[in-house]
Amino acid sequence: SPLDAYGLAKLVNPKSVPRFFGSFRDMVMYKVSNFKWVPKDTATETVFKALQPAIRYTKEDCLDLPDKVYEKRFVSLTPEQVKAYEEMRRFNMTEVDGETMTSLSSLTALIRLHQISCGHITFDSGETQALKSNRMNELLNALDEVEGKVIIWASYRFDLKHIEKTLKEKYGEESTASYFGDTKDRDRQGIVDLFQDKNSKLKYFVGNPSTGGYGLTLTAAHTVIYYSNTYDLEKRLQSEDRAHRIGQVNKVTYIDLISEGTVDEKIVQSLRSKID
């Protein structure tokens, strides 16, 4: 959006834009309705002038980094997931073990459907329960096939805790660390340092892109697995670049775990189309 230029212009050339954001918006956009603004025909030229004398370089211009490789691993839904998914899709509600989960809006329904495809369900009472799922087994299969350290991104707290617990049980207590909202501030840098240390036993970094997807250097890994995604393209790109930045000497492989025919698949398709 042309509006994204306002903060940059205030930084590099403050005199080129009005003092207040609303005034800049009126320069580059016109109002179609109460909730919709559309760029004016002159918006690009206005933004270009406002950002002078800034020069923009892309990462590709500055860095000689190895390629990114993308893979998809498909995860079939269990009968329990299929039942819950279809009930939620058709009726905006489902019931498991006497507990009910409902959705009152399309957005809530998308979240509920995504949770079901990931292997858990959050009831109206607030309690979260695991559904029988093949996703964890597919993650373990992927980990057995790759070498070296691995970053695993997931969207939900329930999944993050489940992944950490499972990996520690299989590979040892020191093999895995999680990095998300519940991770104490005093522990965060230590986790990153241990992961970057090639001689440490910490092999699996399990994180949430909202917390760990920005600013961190995790180039010790050249495999990144997305246990689940969101529609947020910025979080996806930023989390990808934790491994794909200065210091990386290997091709970085990104693996998406996807349940075909579900919202899970639509999210990844949406991200790819946004990038294109």
Buried (B, 14 or more C-beta within 10 A) or exposed (E): EBBEBBEBBBEEBEEBBBEEEEEBBBBBBEEEEEEEBEBBEEBEEBBEEBBEEEEEEEEEEEEEBEEBEEEEBBBEBBEBBBBBBBBBBEEBBBBBEEBEBBBEEEEBBBBBBBBBBBBBBBBEEEEBEEBEBBBBEBBBEBBEEBEEBBBBBBBBBBBBBBBBEBBBEEBEEEBBBBBBEEBEEEEBEEBBEBBBEEEEEBBBBBBBBBBBBEEBBBBBBBBBBBBBBBBBBEBBBBBBBBBBBEEBEBEBBBBBBBBEBBBBBBBBEBBEEEEE
